[in-house]
């Protein structure tokens, strides 16, 4: 079994910054892609940013230039640095990881979610 534990959410004023972290632990052979999704009230969950094991990144258009995703492969941890936050960034942010649990078996895991509220 694999667990993803997120941290770093909270309340921030518009224009402020937050850094989210997500650590994967458990029965891990290796971690493939990792990413951050968010779900605002009444909306579908959407991809915010993703990063491959080799470090290639992808961002949704609305966060380009403001958010940065990174990872520490030695710690199986992914980060999301969020700058210039806007009220529309208010959502529950979820960590996602594609994990090789054995050499032949790839599984998808989700964190429990962390609330980010952008408000004055």
C-alpha positions as CSV (number, residue, x, y, z in Angstrom):
1,X,0.0,0.0,0.0
2,X,1.1,3.5,-0.8
3,X,0.2,6.7,1.1
4,X,0.4,10.3,-0.1
5,X,0.5,12.9,2.6
6,X,0.0,16.5,1.7
7,X,0.8,19.6,3.7
8,X,1.0,23.4,3.2
9,X,-2.5,24.5,2.5
10,X,-4.2,27.4,4.3
11,X,-5.6,30.9,4.1
12,X,-3.7,33.5,2.1
13,X,-4.5,37.0,0.8
14,X,-4.8,37.7,-2.9
15,X,-1.3,38.2,-4.3
16,X,0.2,36.0,-1.6
17,X,2.1,32.7,-1.8
18,X,1.8,29.2,-0.5
19,X,3.9,26.0,-1.0
20,X,2.3,22.6,-1.0
21,X,4.2,19.4,-0.4
22,X,3.2,15.8,-0.9
23,X,5.3,12.8,0.2
24,X,4.7,9.3,-1.0
25,X,5.5,6.4,1.2
26,X,4.9,2.7,1.5
27,X,5.4,-0.2,-0.9
28,X,7.2,1.8,-3.7
29,X,9.4,0.3,-6.4
30,X,9.7,3.7,-8.1
31,X,7.5,6.8,-8.7
32,X,6.6,7.8,-12.2
33,X,4.7,11.0,-12.9
34,X,3.4,13.2,-10.0
35,X,1.0,16.0,-10.1
36,X,-1.4,18.4,-8.4
37,X,-5.1,18.7,-9.1
38,X,-7.7,21.0,-7.6
39,X,-11.4,21.0,-7.1
40,X,-13.4,24.2,-6.4
41,X,-16.9,24.0,-5.0
42,X,-19.4,23.0,-7.7
43,X,-16.7,22.3,-10.2
44,X,-14.9,19.3,-11.6
45,X,-11.4,18.3,-10.5
46,X,-8.8,19.8,-12.8
47,X,-5.1,19.2,-13.4
48,X,-3.0,22.1,-12.2
49,X,0.5,20.9,-12.9
50,X,2.4,17.6,-13.4
51,X,6.0,16.5,-13.5
52,X,7.6,13.4,-14.9
53,X,10.3,11.4,-13.1
54,X,12.7,13.1,-15.5
55,X,11.6,16.5,-14.5
56,X,9.4,17.5,-17.5
57,X,6.6,19.8,-16.4
58,X,3.1,20.7,-17.6
59,X,0.8,23.4,-16.4
60,X,-2.7,24.5,-17.0
61,X,-2.8,27.8,-18.7
62,X,-4.3,29.7,-15.8
63,X,-1.3,29.1,-13.5
64,X,1.6,29.4,-16.0
65,X,4.1,31.9,-14.8
66,X,2.8,31.9,-11.3
67,X,3.0,28.3,-10.1
68,X,6.1,26.0,-10.1
69,X,6.0,22.2,-9.7
70,X,9.1,20.4,-8.6
71,X,10.1,17.1,-7.1
72,X,12.7,15.4,-5.0
73,X,13.1,11.9,-6.3
74,X,15.2,10.7,-3.4
75,X,12.3,11.7,-1.0
76,X,9.4,10.7,-3.4
77,X,8.1,14.2,-2.7
78,X,6.4,16.7,-5.0
79,X,6.1,20.4,-4.4
80,X,3.8,23.1,-5.7
81,X,5.0,26.7,-5.2
82,X,2.1,29.0,-5.8
83,X,2.8,32.7,-6.2
84,X,0.5,35.7,-7.0
85,X,-2.5,33.7,-5.8
86,X,-5.9,34.8,-7.0
87,X,-9.4,34.2,-5.3
88,X,-10.3,31.8,-8.1
89,X,-7.5,29.6,-6.9
90,X,-9.6,28.7,-3.9
91,X,-10.1,24.9,-3.9
92,X,-9.1,21.7,-2.4
93,X,-5.7,20.7,-3.9
94,X,-5.0,17.0,-4.4
95,X,-1.7,15.3,-4.9
96,X,-1.6,12.4,-7.5
97,X,1.2,9.9,-8.1
98,X,1.7,7.1,-10.6
99,X,3.6,4.5,-8.7
100,X,5.4,1.3,-9.7
101,X,4.6,-0.9,-6.8
102,X,6.5,-3.7,-8.4
103,X,8.6,-3.8,-11.6
104,X,5.5,-4.8,-13.6
105,X,2.6,-3.1,-11.7
106,X,1.8,0.6,-12.1
107,X,-0.9,2.1,-9.8
108,X,-2.5,5.5,-9.3
109,X,-2.8,7.1,-5.9
110,X,-4.4,10.2,-4.5
111,X,-3.7,12.3,-1.4
112,X,-6.5,13.3,1.0
113,X,-6.5,16.9,-0.2
114,X,-5.5,20.2,1.4
115,X,-7.6,23.3,1.4
116,X,-6.3,26.5,-0.2
117,X,-8.4,29.6,0.4
118,X,-7.4,32.9,-1.2
119,X,-9.3,35.7,0.4
120,X,-8.9,39.1,1.9
